[in-house]
Amino acid sequence: MRTGIIGGRLGYRLLGWLGERTRHKDWCSGANYRDCSKLEALFGPGIWSRLRGKVVIDLGCGIGAEAIEAAQHGAKTVIGIDIRPKVLEAARAAAAAAGVSDRCVFSTHTDERADVILSIDALEHYDDPEQALVMMRRLVADDGLVLIAFGPPWFHPLGGHLFSVFPWAHLIFTEAALIRWRSDFKSDGATRFSEVEGGLNGMTVSRAHRLIEKSVFTIESFEPVPIKRVRRIARWLPREFFTSIVRCALIPAGARQAGREFVGSAAPGRRVITAGSMRNR
């Protein structure tokens, strides 16, 4: 993971001066999806037919919004997995309020195998993303499907999440300066990006593709989606710095691909990259 060059007392003081207006923002709050379905925005309207009647696992489910929505759209069973007890409690309460408690289960683990695994805004937070992919393979059926969407990736202007005091601040300031600044308003004792709540592993577009390509999955589709404001000129910009989200569809290695189709659709200015085309770049 790359860190910046401005550190020490200077970096800390600059962050204190610049950070007041962003201190309480949460770049992973989901605010961009407040008026629409996040699952449908990420994977297209075909997502519902993919999930209907299926056993679905939502890894890193948070407060359960996507798991509940999947149940409401006809998923047979949805298992939300998260390591944070507080968010699991909130997810159970939300499922009860939505009337889908009988089809939504929230826990810290499961041994049940799923037809579809969802991993939304999680790959950039796993302490060990390689093992996360191993776990996904263990939990998905041999003829199942894994849908991953994460972002912003590390080199995005706000790829530092909380640490993005301004665009690319997490690449300009050192990790030590950013952590020291954060300690002024957080008391969890974190000393590295990986130790903050949720964690950050510096996941880039290229690293994500390499990890998946080396995993026990076959890449059915891998799509770096450009930032909306630069979508018309994205082809001329460095992909790592102007990718908003990455979404991909994976199947267990060796599974038959005939008749399968990625649920997302490439909008103008986007490019769906297959495993073969990525290797030839």
C-alpha positions as CSV (number, residue, x, y, z in Angstrom):
1,M,0.0,0.0,0.0
2,R,1.4,3.3,-1.0
3,T,1.6,6.2,1.5
4,G,2.5,9.8,0.9
5,I,5.4,12.1,1.5
6,I,4.0,14.7,3.9
7,G,4.3,13.5,7.4
8,G,5.5,14.5,10.9
9,R,4.3,17.6,12.6
10,L,3.7,19.5,9.3
11,G,1.4,16.8,8.0
12,Y,-0.5,16.5,11.2
13,R,-1.1,20.3,11.4
14,L,-2.2,20.5,7.8
15,L,-4.6,17.7,8.3
16,G,-6.0,19.3,11.4
17,W,-6.6,22.5,9.5
18,L,-8.1,20.8,6.4
19,G,-9.9,18.1,8.1
20,E,-12.6,20.0,10.0
21,R,-15.1,20.0,7.1
22,T,-14.7,16.2,6.3
23,R,-14.1,14.8,9.8
24,H,-17.6,13.4,10.2
25,K,-18.2,12.3,6.6
26,D,-18.5,8.6,5.7
27,W,-17.5,7.9,2.1
28,C,-19.0,4.4,2.5
29,S,-22.4,5.6,3.8
30,G,-24.2,4.6,0.7
31,A,-25.6,8.1,0.2
32,N,-25.2,7.9,-3.5
33,Y,-27.8,5.1,-3.5
34,R,-30.3,6.7,-1.1
35,D,-32.9,7.2,-3.8
36,C,-32.5,3.9,-5.7
37,S,-31.7,0.3,-5.3
38,K,-28.0,-0.2,-4.7
39,L,-28.0,-3.8,-6.0
40,E,-29.9,-2.7,-9.2
41,A,-27.6,0.3,-9.7
42,L,-24.6,-1.9,-9.4
43,F,-25.7,-5.0,-11.3
44,G,-28.6,-3.9,-13.4
45,P,-32.3,-4.9,-13.2
46,G,-31.5,-8.5,-14.1
47,I,-30.1,-9.0,-10.6
48,W,-33.6,-9.9,-9.3
49,S,-34.1,-12.8,-11.7
50,R,-30.6,-14.0,-10.6
51,L,-31.6,-14.0,-7.0
52,R,-35.2,-15.2,-7.1
53,G,-35.7,-18.5,-5.5
54,K,-32.0,-18.8,-4.6
55,V,-30.0,-19.2,-1.4
56,V,-28.0,-16.0,-1.2
57,I,-25.1,-15.1,1.1
58,D,-24.3,-11.4,1.6
59,L,-20.7,-11.1,2.9
60,G,-20.0,-7.9,4.8
61,C,-23.8,-7.3,5.0
62,G,-23.5,-4.3,7.3
63,I,-27.0,-3.2,8.5
64,G,-28.6,-5.6,6.0
65,A,-30.1,-3.3,3.4
66,E,-29.1,-5.4,0.4
67,A,-29.9,-8.7,2.1
68,I,-33.4,-7.4,3.0
69,E,-33.9,-6.1,-0.5
70,A,-32.9,-9.5,-2.0
71,A,-35.4,-11.2,0.2
72,Q,-38.1,-8.8,-0.8
73,H,-37.4,-9.5,-4.4
74,G,-37.9,-13.3,-4.0
75,A,-34.7,-14.8,-2.8
76,K,-35.4,-18.1,-1.0
77,T,-33.0,-17.5,1.9
78,V,-30.6,-14.7,2.5
79,I,-27.7,-15.1,5.0
80,G,-26.0,-11.8,6.0
81,I,-22.5,-12.2,7.4
82,D,-20.6,-9.5,9.3
83,I,-18.1,-9.5,12.1
84,R,-19.6,-6.5,13.9
85,P,-22.3,-7.5,16.5
86,K,-23.9,-4.0,16.5
87,V,-24.6,-3.9,12.8
88,L,-26.0,-7.5,12.9
89,E,-28.4,-6.4,15.6
90,A,-29.5,-3.5,13.5
91,A,-29.9,-5.8,10.5
92,R,-32.1,-8.2,12.4
93,A,-34.3,-5.3,13.6
94,A,-34.5,-4.0,10.0
95,A,-35.5,-7.4,8.7
96,A,-38.2,-7.7,11.3
97,A,-39.5,-4.2,10.4
98,A,-39.6,-5.2,6.7
99,G,-41.4,-8.5,7.4
100,V,-38.7,-10.8,6.0
101,S,-37.2,-12.2,9.2
102,D,-38.3,-15.7,8.1
103,R,-36.0,-15.4,5.1
104,C,-33.2,-13.3,6.4
105,V,-30.6,-14.6,8.8
106,F,-27.7,-12.5,10.2
107,S,-24.7,-14.0,11.8
108,T,-20.9,-13.8,12.1
109,H,-20.5,-17.1,10.1
110,T,-22.3,-19.8,8.2
111,D,-21.6,-23.3,6.9
112,E,-24.4,-23.2,4.4
113,R,-23.6,-23.1,0.7
114,A,-25.2,-20.5,-1.5
115,D,-26.3,-20.3,-5.1
116,V,-25.2,-16.7,-5.2
117,I,-22.7,-14.8,-3.0
118,L,-22.8,-11.0,-2.9
119,S,-19.8,-9.0,-1.8
120,I,-20.6,-5.3,-1.9
121,D,-18.1,-2.6,-0.8
122,A,-16.0,-5.2,1.1
123,L,-13.0,-6.3,-1.0
124,E,-11.1,-3.1,-0.1
125,H,-11.7,-3.7,3.6
126,Y,-10.7,-7.4,4.1
127,D,-7.5,-7.8,6.1
128,D,-6.7,-10.9,3.9
129,P,-8.6,-10.6,0.6
130,E,-7.0,-13.8,-0.7
131,Q,-8.5,-15.8,2.1
132,A,-11.8,-14.0,1.6
133,L,-11.9,-15.4,-1.9
134,V,-11.0,-18.9,-0.6
135,M,-13.9,-18.5,1.9
136,M,-16.3,-17.5,-0.9
137,R,-15.4,-20.6,-2.9
138,R,-16.1,-22.7,0.2
139,L,-19.5,-21.2,0.6
140,V,-20.7,-21.1,-3.0
141,A,-22.2,-24.1,-4.8
142,D,-20.2,-25.6,-7.6
143,D,-22.6,-24.2,-10.2
144,G,-23.0,-20.9,-8.2
145,L,-22.2,-17.3,-8.9
146,V,-20.2,-14.7,-7.0
147,L,-21.0,-11.0,-7.6
148,I,-18.4,-8.5,-6.3
149,A,-18.6,-4.7,-6.4
150,F,-16.2,-2.5,-4.4
151,G,-15.1,1.1,-4.4
152,P,-13.7,3.5,-4.4
153,P,-10.5,1.7,-5.2
154,W,-7.3,3.0,-3.6
155,F,-6.1,5.4,-6.3
156,H,-9.6,7.0,-6.7
157,P,-9.6,10.7,-5.5
158,L,-11.5,9.5,-2.3
159,G,-9.9,6.0,-2.2
160,G,-8.7,6.7,1.4
161,H,-12.4,6.8,2.6
162,L,-12.3,8.7,5.9
163,F,-8.7,9.7,5.2
164,S,-9.6,11.5,2.0
165,V,-9.6,15.0,3.6
166,F,-9.4,16.2,0.0
167,P,-8.9,14.3,-3.3
168,W,-5.9,12.0,-3.1
169,A,-5.0,13.2,0.4
170,H,-4.3,9.6,1.4
171,L,-1.6,9.4,-1.3
172,I,-0.1,12.8,-0.3
173,F,0.1,12.4,3.5
174,T,1.9,9.6,5.2
175,E,0.0,6.9,7.0
176,A,1.5,8.0,10.3
177,A,0.2,11.6,9.9
178,L,-3.2,10.5,8.8
179,I,-3.5,8.0,11.7
180,R,-2.4,10.7,14.2
181,W,-4.9,13.1,12.8
182,R,-7.7,10.5,13.1
183,S,-6.7,9.8,16.7
184,D,-7.9,13.3,17.6
185,F,-11.5,12.2,17.2
186,K,-11.3,8.4,17.3
187,S,-10.2,6.5,20.4
188,D,-10.0,2.9,19.2
189,G,-6.1,2.9,19.3
190,A,-5.6,2.1,15.6
191,T,-2.0,2.6,14.4
192,R,-2.4,1.5,10.8
193,F,-5.0,1.8,8.0
194,S,-5.8,-1.9,8.4
195,E,-6.7,-1.4,12.1
196,V,-9.4,1.2,11.7
197,E,-13.0,0.1,11.9
198,G,-13.7,-1.7,8.7
199,G,-10.0,-1.6,7.8
200,L,-8.4,-0.5,4.5
201,N,-6.1,-2.7,2.5
202,G,-5.2,-0.4,-0.3
203,M,-7.1,-2.4,-3.0
204,T,-6.4,-1.1,-6.5
205,V,-8.1,-2.1,-9.7
206,S,-5.0,-4.1,-10.9
207,R,-4.4,-5.8,-7.6
208,A,-8.1,-6.9,-7.5
209,H,-7.8,-8.5,-10.9
210,R,-4.5,-10.2,-10.1
211,L,-6.0,-11.7,-6.8
212,I,-9.1,-12.9,-8.5
213,E,-7.2,-14.3,-11.5
214,K,-4.9,-16.3,-9.2
215,S,-7.9,-17.5,-7.1
216,V,-10.1,-20.6,-7.5
217,F,-12.6,-18.7,-9.6
218,T,-12.9,-18.0,-13.3
219,I,-13.6,-14.4,-14.2
220,E,-16.8,-14.2,-16.1
221,S,-16.7,-10.4,-16.2
222,F,-14.5,-7.7,-14.7
223,E,-15.6,-4.1,-15.2
224,P,-13.8,-1.0,-13.9
225,V,-16.6,1.7,-14.0
226,P,-15.2,5.2,-14.5
227,I,-16.1,8.2,-12.4
228,K,-19.4,9.6,-13.7
229,R,-18.0,13.1,-14.3
230,V,-15.2,11.9,-16.6
231,R,-17.0,9.0,-18.2
232,R,-17.0,10.6,-21.7
233,I,-13.2,10.9,-21.7
234,A,-12.4,8.0,-19.4
235,R,-10.6,6.0,-22.1
236,W,-7.8,8.7,-22.2
237,L,-7.4,8.9,-18.4
238,P,-5.3,6.6,-16.1
239,R,-7.8,3.9,-15.1
240,E,-6.4,3.4,-11.6
241,F,-7.0,7.1,-10.7
242,F,-10.5,7.5,-12.3
243,T,-12.3,4.3,-11.6
244,S,-15.3,4.8,-9.4
245,I,-16.1,1.2,-8.7
246,V,-15.1,-2.3,-9.8
247,R,-17.7,-4.9,-10.4
248,C,-17.2,-8.5,-11.4
249,A,-18.9,-11.8,-11.8
250,L,-17.1,-15.0,-10.9
251,I,-17.8,-18.7,-11.2
252,P,-16.0,-21.6,-9.6
253,A,-13.0,-22.6,-11.7
254,G,-14.0,-25.4,-14.1
255,A,-17.7,-24.6,-14.0
256,R,-19.5,-24.5,-17.3
257,Q,-20.0,-21.0,-18.7
258,A,-22.3,-21.8,-21.6
259,G,-25.6,-19.8,-21.4
260,R,-24.4,-17.6,-18.6
261,E,-24.5,-13.9,-18.8
262,F,-23.3,-11.2,-16.4
263,V,-26.2,-9.4,-14.8
264,G,-24.7,-6.0,-15.3
265,S,-24.6,-4.1,-18.5
266,A,-21.9,-1.9,-19.9
267,A,-23.1,1.6,-20.3
268,P,-21.6,4.0,-22.8
269,G,-18.0,4.8,-21.8
270,R,-17.6,1.5,-19.9
271,R,-15.8,-1.5,-20.9
272,V,-16.3,-5.1,-19.7
273,I,-13.0,-6.9,-19.4
274,T,-12.8,-10.6,-19.6
275,A,-9.9,-12.6,-18.1
276,G,-8.4,-13.1,-21.6
277,S,-8.6,-9.5,-22.6
278,M,-7.0,-8.3,-19.4
279,R,-4.1,-10.6,-19.8
280,N,-3.4,-9.3,-23.3
281,R,-3.3,-5.6,-22.2
